[in-house]
C-alpha cells in the first residue's frame, strides 16, 4: 500500500507536465477552411517569390508587394515599389550614384524555404520562415550555402489577393523587436 501511495505524486507530476506540454503546442489561432485557404495562398506567394531568385526572366519583385509596402534587409529600409526595385538593383538610377556592378556569372542560384509559420487574422497575416541560399559557380561543382537567415513578414489582402506589407530579412535567432506572429 505504501508503495502505491508514493507513486501518486509522480503520476500527478507527469500528468501536469503532459498537460502543460499539450497547451504549449496548441494552435495559436482557430483553423477553418477559410484560414487554411488563406495560409496556402500566402505560402504560394512566398514560394513563388523565392523561386524568382536566380531566374533569368524573373517576375517583377515589386509585384509581390502592396502599395506602400516596406522591405527591410538588415539595417537598410526600402519603401514602396520603387524602393523594392532599388533593393534588387532594378529600380530607377539615383542621381549621382554609380550603377550597380553586374553579378559574377554562376551556374545556379537557388533559395529554399522551410518551417513556415503562417498566422491569418482576417485580411492581414504574418509569417516567419527560414531561408537558405545555395550557389553553384560552374556545372559539376558542389553547391555552397552562401546565406541562411529568417524572414519575418506581414501580409495584407488587396482586392482578394495576398501581398507583402512588410518583409524583413534577419540573421541570428532573435526576432525583430516587437515581433509577434
N, C-alpha and C positions, 0 to 999 in steps of 0.2 A: 504494500500500500504506500509506504513512504517513497519508494522508487517511482511510482506513478505520479505522486504529488510534485516531485522535483522536476518532472517533465513539463508540467503545466506552464511555468514561466518561460521555458524555452519555446514551447509551441506558440504561446502568446506573442513572444518577441518575433518569431519567424513570420507569423500571420501579419503583424504590424508592418514589418519590412516589406512583405509582398504587397500589402495594400498601398503603402507609400510608393513603391516602385510602379505599381499599376497607375496610380494617379499621376506620376511624373511623365508617363508615356501616353496619357490621354490626349486625344486630338485637341488642338488649340481652338479650332473653330468647327462649327457644325458643317458636316459634309452632306451635300444634297446633290441631286443630278445636275442642277444649275451650276453649283460651285465646282463640280468635277469637270464640266464642260469648260468653264472659265479657266480652271487650272490647266487643262490640256491646251487651250488656245494660247495661254501665256507661255507654257513650256514650248509650244511650237514656235512662237515668236522668238524666244531665247535661242532655240536650236537653229532656226533659220539665220539669226543674227551671227551666231558663232560659225556656222557653215560658210558665211560670207567671207571670212578671213582667208587670205591666200588664193582667192579666186581671181582669175584674170578679168572676168566680166561681172564683178560683184554688184549686187543691188546697192542702191544708194543708202548708206548707213543712216542718214538723217531721216529716211522714210520710216524707220522703226520707232521714231520718237514723236511725241505730241508737240504741238506748237509751244514754245517757251520752255521746253524741257532742258535738263541740265545733265551734263556728263562730267564726272569727277574722276580724274586719273591722278592718283596720289594727291599732290598739292595743287594741281592745275585744274581749273574750273572752266568749262565751255558751256555757254548758254545759247539756246536757240539752235535752229537748224544750221545756220551759217557757222556757228561756233563748233558744232559737232562735226561738220565737214572739215573745218580747220584742224580739229584734233586728229583726223585721219589723213591730213595732207591733201585734201581735195577741195578745200574752201577757197574763197577769193583771196588773192595775194594781198597782203597788208603793205601799205606804203612804207618804203624804207627797209623792208625786211627781205633778206636774200631768199631765193627759192629753196625749198627743202631738197637736199640731195637725194638722188634715186636710191632705192633699196638695193643692197647687194643681190646678185642673182642667187636663186636657190631652187632646188628641185621640187621641194614640197614644204608647205607650211600648213599645219593642221592644229586647230584648237578643240580640245574635248572639254565637255562639261559633265559634272556629276553632283550627286547629293542635293538636287534642287528641293528647297523647302519653299512652297508657294502657298500663301495665305490670301484668300479672297474675301473682301468685305464690300459687297455691293458693286459699285463701279470703280472701286480702287482695289489695289492688291499690292503685296510685297513679295519679293523672292530673295533668297540667299542661296548661293551655289559656289562650287569650286570649279576653277578652270585650269587647264594645263595646256601650254603651248609646246608643240613638237615641231622641230625643223630638221629637214634633210637637205644638206647642201648639194649633193650630187647623187644621181641614181646609183644604188648599191651601198651607199653609206648607211650606217645605223642611225636611227632617229635620236636627236638630242632634245632633252627637255630644256627649253630656254627660259620659261617663266611659269610659275604656278602662283595662284592667288585666289581671292574670293571676290565675288560680285554681290553687292547689296543693291537692290533695285526697288523702286516704287513704280507702279503702273496706273494708268487711267484708261477708262474705256471711252473712246472718241467715236461717235456715230456707230456704236456697236462693235468697234474693233479695238483690241488692246494695244496700247502704245507705251513705251517707256516715258515716265515723267521725270525720274531721276535714276541715273545709273552710276554707281560708284564702284571703282576697282580699287582694291586694297590688299596689301600683303599682310602677313602676320596672322595671329589668331584672334586679335581683338576686333570686334565690330566697330563701325563708326560710332562716335559719341551720340547717345540718344537713340540708337538703333533698336527697333522692336519689330519683329516680323509680324 
